[in-house]
Amino acid sequence: MAALDAAGENEVDPARVVLRFPDADSFAPVRAKATIIARLRESGGHRVEASAVAEAAAPYEAAGAGATGLASGGGYGGPLVYRDGEGMRPDVAAAYDQMVAAARADGVVLMVVSGFRSDAEQAELFAAHPDPTWVAPPGHSLHRCATELDLGPSSAYAWLAAHASRFGFTQRYAWEAWHYGFDAGPAPCSPAGEAVSAGGGGASFAATSTSLPSFVPARYREPILRFAARWRVPPALMAGQLMAESGFDPTAGSPAGAQGIAQFMPSTAAAYGLSNPYDPVAAIDAEAHLMSDLLRQFGSPELALAAYNAGPAPVEACHCIPPYPETQAYVTRILALIGGAGAIAMPSFEVRLVA
């Protein structure tokens, strides 16, 4: 309704407003996307077509500077570090943090509106507005390299134009006051860029990453990081959960009928498209998807874990960890394994202009 009201106030035909719910088929849908396409009159009587895309979501992310994952589906496949829920190469994040601190000292607030985009995400944007002057076709946007940031708010544009170069950022296009690319490190989508570590150096991410506990077997570290990034779930939380569920045994089963490394019941596995719960990689993907939904539904790692163990209904009924000894022990063990729930921030509702 907010999108339709905004369109009406700006005399935009409601037929040119496209409303979508990207996670409508998930367990707990909480995302909405609105695309408004309008014809604007320029001086001289010429008309041009422009579009705006906004998303509303209930995001959560790992607190602090250490939230990481692995990129996939774009031109960059290395580690991602998240700021404002958007992924970027680790050296880009380090430079961005310095720039944020300098801006804050000048009384200017910065936020990341868009960072790394997979080719599929770029295709969705391009489909909404197929004009390569404003939106690059899939496979051609530098956002796929994790070096590009769309920054806001608009009140920060003048500060960025004057100071961003001090931190290695370049305004890519004169007509996009918000788009800055990082040029002080390895070239976008280069082999050297893939080797930048989560700490911002040049060592291998796989060898230096501290985003997973040491108890995670080597063969499962990459899948956990990859699917944690895909579904925006803290990787350490997934690791602790897999340890508690099966001890990382992909052949595990329970008397109740739970199966595989993530101990899916057959009905839940079917709901999440997991045809073979004993396939550990597919099960880790489904685990991340389910935990993403539960974290968004309940807004708390403790409650999400309780719902994974006991089912959402008893957690929803009391909005608490149900008084089941097994569930209480399950939540306590996982939080102890990962050092507590403080690494996960509470969700808040936010709206972002993304294009």
N, C-alpha and C positions, 0 to 999 in steps of 0.2 A: 504493500500500500504506500509506503514512503516513496518508492521509486515512481509509482504512478502519480502521486501527489506532486512530486518534484517536476515530473514531465508536464503536468497540467499547468503548474505555475509558470513554466517557461514556454507555454504554448506549443508543446510538442504533441503530435498525434499519438494517442495511446497505442495505436497499432505499431508504432515504431519503437516501442519499449519491449524488450525481451527479458523475461524473468526466468531464471533457471535455479534449480536446487542441486548442486553438483553431487551431494552425498545423499540424495533422496532414497537410494536403495540400501543405505547403511542401517545399522541397528539403532542409532540415535542421531538422525540428521539435524545439523545445526548450522549449515552454510547456505547462504543465498547469494546469487549473483544477478545484477541488473545491468543490462546494456541499453543505453539510450542513443539512438541515431537521429540527428537533427540537421536540418538545412539552415545555415546561417547566412545572413546577408552581409557582404563586404562593402566597403566604400566603392562607389561607382555602380552599385546595383547588382554586382555579381553575387552568385550564390555558391557556397561550398558546403560539402557534407562533412560533418564531424561526429564523433561518437565518444561516449564516456562509459567506462566499465567500473562498477563498484561491487565490492564483496562485503558481506556481513558474515561474521563467524564468531564462534566462541573458542578462541585459541588458547593453548597452553604451550609452554616450552620449558626446557630446562633452564633454571635460573643461572645467572652468572655467565662467564665468558667461555665455559668449557663445553657447551652443548654441541655435539658433533654428529655427523652421519656421513654417508658416502653418496655422492651424486650418481644419478643414472638417467639414461634416456636423453642425454644431450651430447654436446661436444666435449664435455669435461666429465671425467669419472673418478676424480679424486675426492679427498675429504671436504666436507662442507662444515662451516661454522655458522651458527644462526644468530641473527640480530633482528629483533622485532618480528620473529617468526619467519624470516627470509634467509635462505642459505647463500653463502658466498665462500670463496676460497679463503683459507686461513690467513694468508698474508694480507688479503683485502680487509678481512675483519679487524686485524691488528691496526692497520692504517685508519680504518673507519673509527675505531675506538679513540684514537688520538685526535681525530678531527672532531668527534662529538665532544670531547673534553674541551677543546679549544673553543668550539662554538658556544658551549655552555658558559665558559668564562666570559664570553662576549654577550651573554644574555640571549643566545639563539638556541632554539630547540631543533634537533634533527631527528628524523625517523626514516627507516627503510620501508618504502612502499612495495618495491619489487626487487628481487635479487635473481638467483639462479632460476632458469626456466628450462624444463625439458622441452624437447621438440613437440611433444604432444600438447603441452600447455601453450606453446607458441602457436600451434595450429588452431587451438581454440580461440585465442585472441585474434588471429588473422581471419578466421571465419566470421567473427563478429564485426570486423571492419577490414575488408580485403583491399586496403590501399597501402601499397608498400612505402609510400611517402611517410606514413605515420606508424605502421606496424610492419616489421620485417616478416617475410614469409618464413615458414618453418625451415629450420636448418641454416638460416642466414642471420639470425639475431645473435649478437655477442652475449646476450643474457645466458645462452647455453654454455658459455665458457666460465661462468661463476665469477667474472671480473667486473660485471656491470651492476650498478645500483641506480634504481629510480628513487630519488630522495624527496622528502617533503618536510614541513608544509611549504606552501608557496611563499610564506613570509621569510623563509630561509634562503630563497634563490639568490638574492643579492649577496648575502654572506658567502655562499658557495662560489659564486662567480669570482669573488675577490680572494678567497682563501683556499679553495679545494686543492689547487695545484701544489701548495705547501706539503700536502700529505700524499702526493702521488696520483691524485685524481684529475682527469681531464673531462671537460664537458664535451661529449661526443658530437652533438649536433647543435648548431646555433639555435634551431627552433625548438629544442627540448631543454628547457631550463632545469629540468629535474634529473636528467640522465647523465651520470658520471661513470667513467670507466677508469679502472686502476691500471696505470702504465709504469709504475715504479718497480714492478716485479717481472717475473717471466711473462712472455707474450700470451695473450688469450688463447686457450685451447692448444697449448704447446706441451710437448713431453715434459719440459721443465716445470710447467705449471702443475702437472699431475703429481710431481714429486714433492710439492710443498707440504710440509707436515702440519698436523693439527696445532703444533706450537708455533707455526709461522716460519720455521726454518726449511732447509732443503732435504731433510732426511725422509725416508719412507714412512708414510702414515701407518702402514701395517706394523712397522717395527716400533713406532714411538707412541701410538695412540694410548691415552690413559682414560678414554671414555668408557672402557669396559673393565670389569674386575679381572684380576689375574686368574680366577678359577675357570674362566671361559675357555674351553678347548679351542685350539688354533683353527680347526676346520669349521667352527661355527662363528668365528669372530666377524668374518666378512658378511655372511648372510644377516646376522643381527644388525650390524651397522647399516647395511643396505636397506633393510626393511624398516628399521627405526627411522631412517631419513625419509623413506617413502610415506610412512604413516604418521610422522612427527611424534614418535613415542621415545622417551628417554631410553637409550640403549642399555644402560645399567639396570633399569627397571625390568626390561625384558630378560636380561641375563639372570638376575636374581630369581625371576619367576620360573625360567627353564630349569635352574638348579633345584628349586623347590618341587617342581612338578615331576621331574624325571631324572635329575642328576645328569642331564644331557644324554640320556639313553633313548635313541630313536625307536627302539623295539619295546619300550615300556608299555605295560598295560595295568589296569587296576580291576579289582573285583567288581566295581560298579560299571565297568565297560569303557572307561576312559582309555584313549589310545595315543601312543606316540610320544615324541619328545615334549610336546606342549599339552598332552593329556586332554585331547578333545573328545567330548562325547559325540556319538555319531550324528545326532540332530544338530548340534552346534557346528560341527564340521560341514555338514550339508548346507547350513545357512550361510556359511562363509566360503562356499565353493571349494572346500578342501576334500578332494575325492580320495586321497590316500593319506590318512593321518600319520602313517609310518614313513612318509617322505619328509625328512627333517627340514629341508629348505622350504618346501611348500607350507609345512606346519608353522615355521617361524614367521612366514609372511602372514598367514591367517591369524597367528597369535598377535602380531603387531596391529593388524586391522581391527581385531576384536578389542584390544586394549585401547586403541585410539578412540573407538566408539564409547567404551565405558568411561574413559577419562573425561570425555566431553559430556557424557550424560551426568556423571556424578561430581565432577569437578574436584576430585580428591584422589590421590594415588591409593590411599588406604581403602576407600570405598570401591574403587575400580577393581582392586585386587580381591576384595571380598565378593564382589559380584562375579568375577571370573571363577571363583571357587564355589560359591553357594548359589549362583544364579542372580540375575538382577532383581527379581521380585522381592525377596526378603530384604534386600538392601534398600530398595525403593520404599518399602512399607514403613521402615523406621528411619531412613536416611542415616543409618549407622552400620557398624559392623555387627551382623546378627550374633546373638549369644550362642553360637555353635562352637564348641571347643576346637573342632578341626579348622574352621574358618579363621578363628582368632589366632590359632597357632600358625596357620599359613601366612597370614598378613604379617605377624610379628617376625617370623623367620625371614621373609623376603626383605623387609625393611632393615633387619639386622645385617643381612648379607650385603646390602648396598649402602649401608651407613645412614639409614633414615630417609624420611620423605622430604627433607628440606631441599633436595635438588630439583624439585618440581614445583613450579609456581602455580598458584590458583588461577583458574580461568577468569577472563573478563570479556565482556561483549564489545566488539569493536567493528568499525566500518572503515574500509580503506578504498581509496580511489586507486585503481590499478592500471588504468590506461585512459 
